[in-house]
């Protein structure tokens, strides 16, 4: 069984989005280099620095994906193709959009609790990892003691306000061990192993 991980690009002052959910310069590192990276299932091409591309490739381990409803709505459900084309579980108490799914094979399941999403994701991920998206989902996983890794792309900008990656953490047993630092172009990639002491 793989790990449960969260991965976000974050401003130097701790935000992953502005108050209106826009991300400003946080993803500029996807296109500030010469190495082509094609995300699975998408008709786009990223052009990253060599260091960022190596980091990206080593993290292609996802077997399932869990998303909060806010990020699902903001991305319009990724057009029916979630990141990495993984089976995706959306945690929400609201029904899917009226025009959902956009294609019959869209790999999304809507569930009413994180516990159910985790159980279903574990069942389909096999040996792959489970990615969680949305700061609230990541924070809940930390508080539950199930998040195994934090992947952080630190971008040298200040947002001053917005959506924080780490708010509402009430698990005082969380311990972080830095396991990797990669210096990209205008981004520093960091991986932290999470333990609960």
N, C-alpha and C positions, 0 to 999 in steps of 0.2 A: 504494500500500500504506500502511495506517495504522501507528500506533505500537503498541508493547507497553507497557501501563501497569499499575501496581498502585494500589489505592485502599483505604485503611483509616481508620477512626476510631481515634485513639490517645490514651491518657492523657498528661498532661504529663510523666510520668516514663518514657514510651516503651513502654507495654504496650498490646496490642490485645485482650487478654482476661486474665481471672484464671487461676490454675493449672487450674481445672476447666472452662476454656473459656467460662465465662459472661462477659458483657460489661458488666454493671453499667449505669452511666449513659452509656456511650459513644454510644448511639444516641438519646438523649433529644432531640437537636436535630432529629430527623425529625418530631417532634410538638410543637414549642414555638412555633409561629407560626400564621398565618392563611391562608397560601397553600397551596392544595391541589395535591398532586402525586400522580398515580396511576402507580405503577411498571408497566411493560409486563408483561402476563400475570398480574398479581396482583389478587385481589378486595379490595384494601386501599387506603386513602388516607392519605398522609402530609400533615401540616400544618406546613409549615416557615416560617421567617422569610422575608421578601422576598429578602434577600441570599442565603440558603442556596438558595432556590428558583431564583434566577437562575444561581447556580453549578451546581446540579444539572442544569439544562436544557442548559447549554453543554457538559456532559460526556456527553451521550447519543449517543455515537459508536461504541459497541461492535458489532463484527460477529461476534465469537467470544469464548469465555470458557474459561479453563483453571483448574481447581481442584485442590487437593490433596485426598487422601482424608479427612484429618482434618476439614476444614471441610465436606466433602460429608456425612460421617457425622453431624457435629454438627447440621447443618441438616436431616437426613433427606432429603438430595437436593432440598431446597427443594420437597418435595412433587411432584417431577417437572417443576417449572417454574423453571428457573434464573434468576438476576438478568438482567433485560432480555430474557428469553426467547431468549437467544442460543444457537446451537449450542455445547455444552459438552463439554469433554474433561477427564476425571478421571484424574489421574496416580496409579496404584496398582499394586501387585503382587498384590493380593487380588482375587478375583472380585467381581462386583456382588452386592449383597444378594440373598437367595433370592427375595424378593418383588418384584424389580425387573424391568421398569419398572412404575410405578404406572398409567401409561396408555401405550397403544401408540405415541403420538407424542412421548413424552418425549425431548427433543433431547440425549441424553447418549451419549458414547462413552468407554469405559474403555480407557486405554492404559498401557503399562508403563514409559514413560520420558518425561521432559520434552521431549527432542528430537522424539519422535514426535508428542507433543501440539502442539508449536509448528508442525511441518510441516503437520499436518492442520488446525490452526486457521488458518494462513495461507492454505490452499487454499480455505477456506469464507468467510473474513472479507471478501474482496474489498478494497474501499477502506476498510473499517471498521477500527477499532482492535481490539486483542486485550487483554482484561482478564485479569489473573492474580490468583487469590485463594489465600490461605493464605500465612503468612509464609515457610515453607520454599520454596514455589514462587517467591515474589518474590525471596528471597535467592539462589536458584539462578540466576534470570534476571540479577540484578546480577552475580553471579560469572561468568556466561557472556558478559556484555557485550551483552545483547540488550534489557534493559529501557530504554525510551526516556523514560518519565515516571513520577514518583511523585506521587500525589495523596493528600494528608494532611488529615484532619479532626481538628484538635487540640482536645481537650476538657479544660477546666481541672479535672481531678481527678487524684489520686494513687492508683495501685493498689498500689505497693510491691513487688509480685511478680506473676509471671504469664508470659504469652507475649509476647515482644518482637517488634516489627516488624522491627528491624534487628539481628539476631544473625548470627554466622557469615559476615560479609562479608569475603572474603579477596582481593577484586579491588582492588588499590591504585591502579588507574587511574580509578576512579569519581570523576566530578566532578558537582556539582549546581549548577544555575542556577535561582534563584527566578524564576518567570515570572508568578505571580499570588498575591495574598493577598486574601481576602474575609472580612470580619468578620461572622459570623452572630450568632445569639443563643446564648450559652454554647458557641460553637464558632468556631474560626478555620480556614478552608479555605485550603490552600496547594497550589500545583502547582510541581513542580520538573522542569525538563528535565534528563535524565541524559545525560552524555557520558562518553567513555572516552579520557583523554589519556595 
